[in-house]
Amino acid sequence: SILWKVLKFSLKLEKILNLMNNRYSPSKLGTFNGCKLQYKYRYIDNLKSDLTTIENFLGSRVHETLENFYRLVKNSRIESLDWVLKEYENLWKKNFDDSIKIIRKDLTADDYFNKGKQCLVDYYNSYKPFNQAKIVEIEYHADFEIEDSGSKYLFNGFLDRLDWDDKNNIFEIYAHY
């Protein structure tokens, strides 16, 4: 039964980490912490879902919009909030179709579209003028090691953005998972 599988899967974190071929990522750990069964399906059983939820769709469009925006910023071209919103709208329209699953019956696709739009407005207004640091990389694949109590753990993942702050002489990492 499914209950037995869930109970059986309640292993210690160390055992799960060993199943990851000693290569960890924030996404894997986040999935494990959020839902052990989802982790099992995705990373152990390698089951992929064709289902796209509206929440995933919205997040992908907001992420794409910001990625496109920051590629321009990296080349010293800072676009207006209107440009950002138009980019979001274009990406939404280009990619949206009837296969996107809306679970909540009290919300529509337009409600989700408007939530994404508001997120971008809030983000833009919080971070403008977008010249606080120099963008070094966008969508950068990083491999790194963390040591704890004599054990070494290898991580990999994507950084949304890697910036250099001349004022404080530090790298700033922006990552979402």
N, C-alpha and C positions, 0 to 999 in steps of 0.2 A: 504494500500500500504506500501511498505518497507520504503519509505520516511517518512510517518506518524509515523511508528514504531520508526525510528531513532529520529525524532523530539520529539516524546512522551517520549523517553528514556533519553533525555537530562535533567537528574535530577541533583540536587546539589550533591556534593561529600558526604555530610553528610547522605543524604537519601540512597545513594548506600552503604555506610559503614554500615548503619543499616541493610541493606539486607544481609550483610555478617555474620549475627549472632554475631555482635560485635567482630569478630575474623578476623584480617587482616593478610595479608602476602605481602611480596614484589612482588610476582608474580601477585596477584590479583590487587594490586595498579598499577603495571606496565601495566597490560592489560587494566585496566580502563583508564589510562592516554593515552595509545596508540590508543585504539579503543573501544569506548563505546558499539558498537554493538557486537563486539567480546566478550566483558565482559558479556553482557547480555546473549548471546548464551551459553557461557561456564559456568558461575557461577550462573545465575538465572534460565535459562531454562534447565541447565544441559545437553546440547547437546554435544556429543563427536564426533570428526571427526576421521575417519579411514585413512584419508589422511596424509601421511608423506612427507613433502617437503625435498628436498635435503639439504636446509639450516638447518632444524631441525636435519636431519640425521647426517650431518657433525658435528654440535654442540654436539650431543650426543656422537659421536665417540671420539671427542677431550676430552670431559668431562670424559668419561670412561677411556681413556688412562691416563689422569692425575690422576684420582682416583686410578687406579691400581699402577701407579708410586709412588704416595704418601703413599699408604699402605706399600710399600717396604721401603720408606724413613723413615716412622714411626718406622720400625724395624731395623733402622741403615743400610739399604742396598740401596745405591744410585747407580742407574743404569745409563748407558751411554745414550747419545743422540741417538745412533744407536738402543739401546734397545727400547727407547720410540717410535721411528719411526716404528720399526718392530711391536711393540704392536698395534700401530695405524693401520698399514696396515692389520694386522691379524683381528682386530675388524671390519674394513671396509669390508674386503672380507667375513667374517663370516655373517655379517648382511645385506649386500647390496642385493637388488633384484629389479626386474623390476617395482615393485609397487611404488618405490620412485619417487615422482613427481619433475621434473625439469621444472620450469616455464620459465626461461630465455632461449631462443632458441640459443643465441650466446655462451652459456657455456655448457660443457659436464660434465658427472660424473667425468671424470679424472681431469677436471679443478677444481672442488670442492675438490676432493681428495688432489690435490696439494696445494690448499689454506689451508686446514687443516694441511697438513704437514708443510707448511711454518709457520703457527701459532705456532705449537709445537716447531719448530726450534727457532723461536724468543723468545718464552716463556722460553725454556730451557736455552738459552744463556743469557737471562736477569736475571734469578734467581739462576743459579748455583753459588755456590757449594751445595745449598740446606741444609745448616747446620746453618742458621742464627737464627733459633728458634726451639723449641721442639714442635713436632706435638702432640697435646692432643687428638683430635678427627678428624675423617673424616666422612663426610656425617652425621653430627650431627643435630638432630631435636631439635630446640630451641623454647621455649615459653618465651615471655618477654612482659613487659608492658611499655608503654610510656605515661607520663602525660603531658598534655598541658592545660593551663588555667583552671585548676580544673577538667578537664575530663581525664579519663583513657581509654587508647586504648590497647587492647590485640592483640599481634602479635604472629604468629607462622610461622615457615619455616625451611628450611634446610640450614645449613652452610656447604659449601663445605669442609672447613677446619677450625679448631680452633687451633691456635698455642700459645705457651707461650714463650715470649721473656725475658730470664733471665737478659740480659743486661739492659733493660729498665723497668723490672718488670711489664709488661703489657700483656694482651691477645690480639692477632691479629685475626681478623675474616676475612675469605675469603668466599664470597658468590656471586653466580651468579644467576640471575633469568631472 
